[in-house]
Amino acid sequence: MQGIRIKIKGFDSKVVEQASKQIVEVVLRSGAKITGPIPLPTKTKRWTVIKSPHIDKRGMETFELKTYIRLIDIVDATPKTIESLSHLELPAGVGIDIKS
């Protein structure tokens, strides 16, 4: 079979690490070879809001949202690997993109 690339995204780094460890354990148990998890650069989105709607422009608050990304490549995927990945339950707050 061909390789599979899994991209894990989330706002909490601990949850992303936990999900990537779970995927690695399941894939290794099924007998496939993997590379990763590879940490990709963290994307930071920042925005500034004025505290008061009409006066005092100097009173501002700054917010930021960080997105953590991990990349896992499955080199030799077996049918058992794909089946075990489809039945895997991951923690809430994690987004997964699977490409083959």
Number of C-alpha atoms within 10 A of each C-alpha: 9 9 14 16 16 19 18 22 23 20 17 14 17 11 18 24 18 13 23 24 13 15 21 19 10 15 21 13 13 17 13 17 16 18 12 13 19 13 13 12 10 14 12 10 10 10 9 10 12 14 14 11 8 7 9 10 11 9 10 11 10 10 9 9 12 14 15 22 24 22 18 20 21 21 15 14 20 17 10 14 18 13 11 14 13 9 8 10 10 16 11 10 12 19 15 15 10 11 10 11
